[in-house]
Amino acid sequence: MSTTTSVIDRLRARVGVDGPAVTATVEAGHLKRFVDAIGDPNPRWRQEVPPTFLVALAPVSLHLAEAEEYGKGWLNGGNRFEYFVPVMVGDQITARGRVADVYEKEGSSGNLLFIIFETDYTNQKGDLVARLRGTAIRR
């Protein structure tokens, strides 16, 4: 078995396994600083959080040491958000991430490793409020 195959197999064994939960409360001051930083004057953001705020509120980090054995650098393959329930000031949000998929593709400069991450965000009632699906590429 090649090193590349071994790395991919070890990463695939992590598909669907939840990482540690991160919990944070949506505070008005944090929300205001975020809205000021993105330059969005929409008045609804005084109480309801704008798209992408959840990543700043409760960042999830899944360190995949196995992926470091593949290639030499990282590329961001993009993120997609789905929103289900509005998140408001005072909500307590819990984020839990996992590896959703791992695959390899041949590129013009060599093979590329794709790691698809998912993060679910739930509120204090247990409602799924949002889901982030992101792609990290190792080359």
C-alpha positions as CSV (number, residue, x, y, z in Angstrom):
1,M,0.0,0.0,0.0
2,S,1.4,3.4,-1.0
3,T,1.8,6.2,1.5
4,T,-0.9,8.2,-0.3
5,T,-3.4,5.4,-0.1
6,S,-2.6,4.9,3.5
7,V,-3.2,8.6,4.3
8,I,-6.5,8.6,2.4
9,D,-7.6,5.4,4.1
10,R,-6.8,6.8,7.6
11,L,-8.7,10.0,6.7
12,R,-11.7,8.1,5.4
13,A,-11.9,6.3,8.7
14,R,-12.7,9.7,10.3
15,V,-15.7,10.4,8.0
16,G,-18.8,11.0,10.0
17,V,-17.0,11.1,13.4
18,D,-18.0,14.3,15.3
19,G,-15.2,16.4,16.7
20,P,-15.5,18.3,20.0
21,A,-18.4,20.7,20.5
22,V,-17.8,24.4,20.8
23,T,-20.5,26.4,22.6
24,A,-20.9,30.2,22.7
25,T,-23.5,32.8,23.5
26,V,-24.5,35.4,20.9
27,E,-23.6,38.7,22.6
28,A,-24.7,42.1,21.3
29,G,-21.2,43.6,21.5
30,H,-19.6,40.7,19.6
31,L,-22.4,41.0,16.9
32,K,-21.8,44.8,16.7
33,R,-18.1,44.4,16.2
34,F,-18.6,41.7,13.5
35,V,-21.2,43.9,11.6
36,D,-18.9,46.9,11.8
37,A,-16.0,44.8,10.5
38,I,-17.9,43.5,7.5
39,G,-19.3,47.0,6.8
40,D,-23.0,45.9,6.5
41,P,-25.3,48.7,7.9
42,N,-28.5,46.5,7.7
43,P,-30.4,47.4,10.9
44,R,-31.8,43.9,11.3
45,W,-28.3,42.8,12.4
46,R,-28.8,44.6,15.7
47,Q,-30.7,41.5,17.0
48,E,-30.3,38.8,14.3
49,V,-26.9,37.5,13.2
50,P,-25.8,37.9,9.6
51,P,-24.5,35.1,7.4
52,T,-21.1,33.8,8.4
53,F,-21.2,35.2,11.9
54,L,-21.5,31.7,13.3
55,V,-18.0,30.9,12.2
56,A,-16.7,33.8,14.2
57,L,-18.9,33.0,17.2
58,A,-18.0,29.3,17.5
59,P,-15.1,28.3,15.3
60,V,-14.6,24.6,14.9
61,S,-11.2,23.2,14.3
62,L,-10.5,19.6,13.3
63,H,-6.8,19.0,13.1
64,L,-6.1,16.2,10.7
65,A,-2.5,15.2,11.2
66,E,-2.9,12.5,8.6
67,A,-3.5,15.2,5.9
68,E,-0.1,16.8,6.7
69,E,1.6,13.7,5.2
70,Y,-0.1,14.5,1.9
71,G,1.5,17.2,-0.3
72,K,2.9,20.5,0.9
73,G,0.2,23.1,1.1
74,W,-3.4,23.9,1.6
75,L,-6.0,25.6,-0.7
76,N,-9.5,26.7,0.3
77,G,-12.0,25.0,-2.0
78,G,-14.9,27.2,-0.7
79,N,-17.7,27.1,1.8
80,R,-21.5,26.8,1.5
81,F,-23.9,27.7,4.2
82,E,-27.5,26.6,4.8
83,Y,-29.7,28.5,7.2
84,F,-32.7,26.9,8.9
85,V,-33.7,29.1,11.9
86,P,-32.7,32.7,12.6
87,V,-30.0,33.2,15.3
88,M,-30.7,36.0,17.7
89,V,-28.8,37.9,20.4
90,G,-28.9,35.8,23.5
91,D,-29.0,32.4,21.8
92,Q,-26.5,29.8,22.9
93,I,-25.0,28.1,19.9
94,T,-23.2,24.8,19.8
95,A,-21.1,23.9,16.8
96,R,-19.9,20.4,16.1
97,G,-17.8,19.6,13.1
98,R,-16.9,16.4,11.2
99,V,-15.2,15.1,8.1
100,A,-18.0,14.4,5.6
101,D,-15.9,13.0,2.7
102,V,-12.4,12.5,1.5
103,Y,-11.3,11.9,-2.1
104,E,-8.4,12.3,-4.4
105,K,-8.3,13.9,-7.9
106,E,-5.6,14.2,-10.5
107,G,-4.8,17.8,-11.3
108,S,-2.5,19.3,-14.0
109,S,0.3,19.7,-11.4
110,G,-0.3,16.3,-9.7
111,N,-2.7,14.7,-7.3
112,L,-4.9,16.7,-5.0
113,L,-6.6,15.6,-1.8
114,F,-10.1,16.9,-1.1
115,I,-11.4,17.0,2.4
116,I,-15.1,18.0,2.8
117,F,-16.0,19.3,6.3
118,E,-19.4,19.8,7.8
119,T,-20.3,21.8,10.8
120,D,-23.8,21.8,12.4
121,Y,-24.8,24.7,14.5
122,T,-27.7,24.2,17.0
123,N,-29.3,26.6,19.5
124,Q,-30.2,26.1,23.1
125,K,-33.5,24.4,22.1
126,G,-31.6,21.8,20.1
127,D,-32.8,23.2,16.8
128,L,-30.4,22.9,13.9
129,V,-30.0,26.6,12.9
130,A,-27.3,26.3,10.2
131,R,-24.9,24.0,8.5
132,L,-21.6,24.9,6.9
133,R,-20.0,22.6,4.3
134,G,-16.5,23.5,3.4
135,T,-13.8,22.0,1.2
136,A,-10.1,22.0,2.0
137,I,-7.6,20.9,-0.7
138,R,-4.2,19.6,0.0
139,R,-1.6,19.6,-2.9
